[in-house]
């Protein structure tokens, strides 16, 4: 998903929440604060069932604050909201259902 419309943003946060109740399913931020990952290093795959809560994109590590366990689960047929913030505070949103 090219949510920032071709711009090479520094990703500051990624969140997935359930549309029905607004509950946050997954929320990650980069660590350390230096953001080195731009468009060329993204290959994020989301699937039904277990997904890794923390991940690396290129040289940049992203750590999950939600959940506090190593994986999170997505359910087929559930509507989700995928949100991405850049370092300037801009946010792009995309709804999806697996």
C-alpha positions as protocol buffer text, in pm:
chain_id: "A"
residue {
  index: 1
  type: UNK
  ca { x: 0 y: 0 z: 0 }
}
residue {
  index: 2
  type: UNK
  ca { x: 148 y: 330 z: -102 }
}
residue {
  index: 3
  type: UNK
  ca { x: -36 y: 533 z: 158 }
}
residue {
  index: 4
  type: UNK
  ca { x: 187 y: 838 z: 132 }
}
residue {
  index: 5
  type: UNK
  ca { x: 123 y: 870 z: -244 }
}
residue {
  index: 6
  type: UNK
  ca { x: 478 y: 813 z: -364 }
}
residue {
  index: 7
  type: UNK
  ca { x: 642 y: 1045 z: -113 }
}
residue {
  index: 8
  type: UNK
  ca { x: 941 y: 896 z: 70 }
}
residue {
  index: 9
  type: UNK
  ca { x: 827 y: 945 z: 431 }
}
residue {
  index: 10
  type: UNK
  ca { x: 1003 y: 853 z: 749 }
}
residue {
  index: 11
  type: UNK
  ca { x: 751 y: 619 z: 908 }
}
residue {
  index: 12
  type: UNK
  ca { x: 688 y: 722 z: 1268 }
}
residue {
  index: 13
  type: UNK
  ca { x: 405 y: 483 z: 1357 }
}
residue {
  index: 14
  type: UNK
  ca { x: 185 y: 208 z: 1213 }
}
residue {
  index: 15
  type: UNK
  ca { x: -143 y: 100 z: 1371 }
}
residue {
  index: 16
  type: UNK
  ca { x: -417 y: -152 z: 1291 }
}
residue {
  index: 17
  type: UNK
  ca { x: -750 y: -125 z: 1469 }
}
residue {
  index: 18
  type: UNK
  ca { x: -1085 y: -299 z: 1437 }
}
residue {
  index: 19
  type: UNK
  ca { x: -1345 y: -88 z: 1258 }
}
residue {
  index: 20
  type: UNK
  ca { x: -1640 y: -227 z: 1458 }
}
residue {
  index: 21
  type: UNK
  ca { x: -1519 y: -124 z: 1804 }
}
residue {
  index: 22
  type: UNK
  ca { x: -1207 y: 89 z: 1747 }
}
residue {
  index: 23
  type: UNK
  ca { x: -988 y: -148 z: 1949 }
}
residue {
  index: 24
  type: UNK
  ca { x: -618 y: -129 z: 1864 }
}
residue {
  index: 25
  type: UNK
  ca { x: -491 y: -466 z: 1743 }
}
residue {
  index: 26
  type: UNK
  ca { x: -134 y: -364 z: 1655 }
}
residue {
  index: 27
  type: UNK
  ca { x: 68 y: -47 z: 1713 }
}
residue {
  index: 28
  type: UNK
  ca { x: 439 y: -15 z: 1627 }
}
residue {
  index: 29
  type: UNK
  ca { x: 698 y: 263 z: 1638 }
}
residue {
  index: 30
  type: UNK
  ca { x: 1057 y: 268 z: 1516 }
}
residue {
  index: 31
  type: UNK
  ca { x: 1347 y: 210 z: 1750 }
}
residue {
  index: 32
  type: UNK
  ca { x: 1574 y: 394 z: 1787 }
}
residue {
  index: 33
  type: UNK
  ca { x: 1425 y: 737 z: 1721 }
}
residue {
  index: 34
  type: UNK
  ca { x: 1637 y: 773 z: 1405 }
}
residue {
  index: 35
  type: UNK
  ca { x: 1415 y: 680 z: 1112 }
}
residue {
  index: 36
  type: UNK
  ca { x: 1613 y: 530 z: 826 }
}
residue {
  index: 37
  type: UNK
  ca { x: 1343 y: 336 z: 642 }
}
residue {
  index: 38
  type: UNK
  ca { x: 1198 y: 494 z: 327 }
}
residue {
  index: 39
  type: UNK
  ca { x: 983 y: 358 z: 46 }
}
residue {
  index: 40
  type: UNK
  ca { x: 1252 y: 126 z: -90 }
}
residue {
  index: 41
  type: UNK
  ca { x: 1268 y: -101 z: 215 }
}
residue {
  index: 42
  type: UNK
  ca { x: 903 y: -188 z: 281 }
}
residue {
  index: 43
  type: UNK
  ca { x: 773 y: -539 z: 240 }
}
residue {
  index: 44
  type: UNK
  ca { x: 500 y: -569 z: 503 }
}
residue {
  index: 45
  type: UNK
  ca { x: 274 y: -872 z: 466 }
}
residue {
  index: 46
  type: UNK
  ca { x: -42 y: -903 z: 675 }
}
residue {
  index: 47
  type: UNK
  ca { x: -229 y: -1233 z: 688 }
}
residue {
  index: 48
  type: UNK
  ca { x: -508 y: -1405 z: 877 }
}
residue {
  index: 49
  type: UNK
  ca { x: -380 y: -1566 z: 1196 }
}
residue {
  index: 50
  type: UNK
  ca { x: -49 y: -1494 z: 1369 }
}
residue {
  index: 51
  type: UNK
  ca { x: 165 y: -1204 z: 1245 }
}
residue {
  index: 52
  type: UNK
  ca { x: 493 y: -1086 z: 1402 }
}
residue {
  index: 53
  type: UNK
  ca { x: 430 y: -797 z: 1641 }
}
residue {
  index: 54
  type: UNK
  ca { x: 777 y: -646 z: 1591 }
}
residue {
  index: 55
  type: UNK
  ca { x: 962 y: -644 z: 1260 }
}
residue {
  index: 56
  type: UNK
  ca { x: 1248 y: -489 z: 1064 }
}
residue {
  index: 57
  type: UNK
  ca { x: 1209 y: -282 z: 747 }
}
residue {
  index: 58
  type: UNK
  ca { x: 1547 y: -252 z: 587 }
}
residue {
  index: 59
  type: UNK
  ca { x: 1783 y: -146 z: 866 }
}
residue {
  index: 60
  type: UNK
  ca { x: 1504 y: 1 z: 1079 }
}
residue {
  index: 61
  type: UNK
  ca { x: 1357 y: -204 z: 1366 }
}
residue {
  index: 62
  type: UNK
  ca { x: 993 y: -146 z: 1462 }
}
residue {
  index: 63
  type: UNK
  ca { x: 880 y: -249 z: 1810 }
}
residue {
  index: 64
  type: UNK
  ca { x: 519 y: -316 z: 1909 }
}
residue {
  index: 65
  type: UNK
  ca { x: 359 y: -137 z: 2202 }
}
residue {
  index: 66
  type: UNK
  ca { x: 36 y: -326 z: 2127 }
}
residue {
  index: 67
  type: UNK
  ca { x: 32 y: -615 z: 2179 }
}
residue {
  index: 68
  type: UNK
  ca { x: 302 y: -678 z: 2436 }
}
residue {
  index: 69
  type: UNK
  ca { x: 353 y: -1036 z: 2309 }
}
residue {
  index: 70
  type: UNK
  ca { x: 557 y: -1151 z: 2003 }
}
residue {
  index: 71
  type: UNK
  ca { x: 259 y: -1193 z: 1768 }
}
residue {
  index: 72
  type: UNK
  ca { x: -84 y: -1050 z: 1693 }
}
residue {
  index: 73
  type: UNK
  ca { x: -371 y: -1215 z: 1505 }
}
residue {
  index: 74
  type: UNK
  ca { x: -599 y: -1096 z: 1228 }
}
residue {
  index: 75
  type: UNK
  ca { x: -929 y: -1267 z: 1151 }
}
residue {
  index: 76
  type: UNK
  ca { x: -1075 y: -1331 z: 806 }
}
residue {
  index: 77
  type: UNK
  ca { x: -1389 y: -1130 z: 740 }
}
residue {
  index: 78
  type: UNK
  ca { x: -1312 y: -866 z: 1006 }
}
residue {
  index: 79
  type: UNK
  ca { x: -1291 y: -504 z: 889 }
}
residue {
  index: 80
  type: UNK
  ca { x: -968 y: -329 z: 995 }
}
residue {
  index: 81
  type: UNK
  ca { x: -828 y: 23 z: 968 }
}
residue {
  index: 82
  type: UNK
  ca { x: -457 y: 47 z: 871 }
}
residue {
  index: 83
  type: UNK
  ca { x: -299 y: 382 z: 967 }
}
residue {
  index: 84
  type: UNK
  ca { x: 51 y: 514 z: 894 }
}
residue {
  index: 85
  type: UNK
  ca { x: 202 y: 831 z: 1039 }
}
residue {
  index: 86
  type: UNK
  ca { x: 514 y: 997 z: 901 }
}
residue {
  index: 87
  type: UNK
  ca { x: 770 y: 1203 z: 1092 }
}
residue {
  index: 88
  type: UNK
  ca { x: 583 y: 1523 z: 1002 }
}
residue {
  index: 89
  type: UNK
  ca { x: 265 y: 1402 z: 1169 }
}
residue {
  index: 90
  type: UNK
  ca { x: 81 y: 1332 z: 845 }
}
residue {
  index: 91
  type: UNK
  ca { x: -143 y: 1028 z: 860 }
}
residue {
  index: 92
  type: UNK
  ca { x: -289 y: 809 z: 587 }
}
residue {
  index: 93
  type: UNK
  ca { x: -567 y: 559 z: 650 }
}
residue {
  index: 94
  type: UNK
  ca { x: -679 y: 254 z: 455 }
}
residue {
  index: 95
  type: UNK
  ca { x: -960 y: 14 z: 543 }
}
residue {
  index: 96
  type: UNK
  ca { x: -920 y: -353 z: 459 }
}
residue {
  index: 97
  type: UNK
  ca { x: -1072 y: -695 z: 519 }
}
residue {
  index: 98
  type: UNK
  ca { x: -871 y: -1016 z: 484 }
}
